[in-house]
Amino acid sequence: MSFRFELIAADADTGARAGVFHTPHGPLLTPVFAPVGTAATVKALSPRDLADLGATLLLANAYHLYLRPGDELIRDLGGLHRFMAWDGPLLTDSGGFQVFSLEDSRIIDQDGVTFRSHLDGSQHRFTPEKAIAIQENLGADIIMCFDECPPPGDYPYNQEALARTNAWAVRCKAAHTRPDQALFGIVQGGIFHDLREDSARHMIELDFAGYAIGGLSVGETTGEMHAVLDRVVPLLPTTKPRYLMGVGTPDDLVNGVMRGVDLFDCVLPTRIGRNGAALVRGGRINLRNARFTGDPSPIASDCACYACQHFSRAYLRHLTRANEILGHHLISLHNVHFLVNLVRRIRESIITGSFAAFADEFLAIHSVESKGVSLD
Amino acid sequence: MSFRFELIAADADTGARAGVFHTPHGPLLTPVFAPVGTAATVKALSPRDLADLGATLLLANAYHLYLRPGDELIRDLGGLHRFMAWDGPLLTDSGGFQVFSLEDSRIIDQDGVTFRSHLDGSQHRFTPEKAIAIQENLGADIIMCFDECPPPGDYPYNQEALARTNAWAVRCKAAHTRPDQALFGIVQGGIFHDLREDSARHMIELDFAGYAIGGLSVGETTGEMHAVLDRVVPLLPTTKPRYLMGVGTPDDLVNGVMRGVDLFDCVLPTRIGRNGAALVRGGRINLRNARFTGDPSPIASDCACYACQHFSRAYLRHLTRANEILGHHLISLHNVHFLVNLVRRIRESIITGSFAAFADEFLAIHSVESKGVSLD
């Protein structure tokens, strides 16, 4: 079995656990945070930057790569690893999230979704089989079932969508052929615990290589997200990795690990980085702010990243105001390092038995951010 | 004398020479090509990228840094080296070229130039003393006299402008106080050999640490540029470095070295890189071109740069079409590497006595490009 998940340590006081997920592109130490490379590139960072800052898992989007440059082209060029020059583990989503976001240009039926490209308006169709075929062409180590992600608070819609997602999971599993790719089932059901339980039991019965929890961080409250995790994760087998999709503020990572999540991904560090916002202990600062004009200190004096080891806030503010690419690069680099390093420290604390104390202290400091307040 | 220029080798058949220009930030091996960091950053490249690919000298623009973030701010933060995290030699221009380019928003008088900022329309004034003060605040190793760069073919204008440039050179020399900065005089005079000679003799008389040749590659023909170099360079002292400003196509570099030039700078490699054009043996290719859609080969199979060692033309085309920052980064990196490596090979050929053969072969291959033809 090429995808053995090995548990290294479990926290005594919380659901947190440390593990190793063995993949054809090397062992993945969990918990792990995956930066997002939508179009086969983590925006403004090169693979050597990412390896250098300690990233181990990257995510790419099947929808985007299907449209441009095309999954068959990537297959013909040797697959996504070679295409984007990333030798470590890769994960692709199924395209479901993106397709269902195209509210005004998609038609859903029981068999799949017909939609128009956001690039050129051309018409396309995704079915569970198509989503798997695309992901097999791309060749990531971890791939996802085709699922529907409805607004989290709409019960009838979630019920109806879940029926499709459940049926599509069966078809994805049947369509999946490559033994060097781990197919994950996705638990949906919005904020509704009965639907989430149904979904979890259905996915577990299908026996996937891992389980994702989708449809969170899409509009529900933090409390609702935690309640869903508290309900779903204990149902999942301890022997398989658990992936919380699209979630990645610093406190979300701590709260997720605390509830037993192993994998995370989020565009946050690169997206806010391109807007001049940098993650720091206790929240974030926006380097466009005039108070950094003459500030000789780095983003964070205790940070080991390349940006903090060499550049002042004053310089980063200058780059940001001048809209220089190097500004996007350095702040994104710092932010990805911040999250990767946070999860690395979380893992160490689990192994040394100090996770609960680490989480308490971290969440106390980051309570400002949880309330949506910037330190700017 | 902190700025000793040491001649290592002189080619027997041409004006080419190899040297070492000793600066407070280390020895600079000449000939050398300087990438341009207009706003204290070489666009899309970090200092570690530049050091890694072999760049040794960077240029920054006094005009741009005076306006944003301000030369006094940079001085207060420890100077330009620290600000942009470049430990090697730096060169700044005087701001003259930019100010005189603002055709519709500047008024020239004998004492200086009053102009409006291209950023916000605010009014400013540069004099020779101001240009030196700005450059002393920035603190580059090599700084430039304040000069006027007229259209190369307008004799009366060149004559008039040269009188100002010559007078301003006297004032720049008098205003210059920092012994850790080498002030270069700039030879102007358009395509007119009598004016160029007057200018060269005037600058030599003032005894600068080095001599720049300005006002070339601004609209004149290649033949006219070579004729000016053939006339001016033999007048300059062999004991001082010679800098051909703003010039940097591959064949310009070979032709410049052949005529005795030691330093070059140009925005070309990063500017064309952001448009998807990559320098290759014999010319350039545009990676937006559809013929690269499925091309698994690197930009150049014999190139040692990070981009060519890891990425296909197909991937670079994808990044360029998707307007991904990584595309700008990788193609700029390749192009700067191409020119830096070309000049490194030129230097080696001078030292080993094979420059003339190297130049002959190179220019034969690059004749396509000299005619402005792209291999696209």
Interface residues (C-beta under 8 A of the other chain):
Chain A: A39 A40 T41 K43 A44 L45 S46 P47 R48 R68 P69 L73 D76 L77 G78 F83 M84 A85 T293 G294 P296 Y306 H310 F311 S312 A314 Y315 R317 H318 L319 R321 A322 E324 I325 L326 H328 H329 L330
Chain B: A39 A40 T41 K43 A44 L45 S46 P47 R48 R68 P69 L73 D76 L77 G78 F83 M84 A85 T293 G294 P296 Y306 H310 F311 S312 A314 Y315 R317 H318 L319 R321 A322 E324 I325 L326 H328 H329 L330
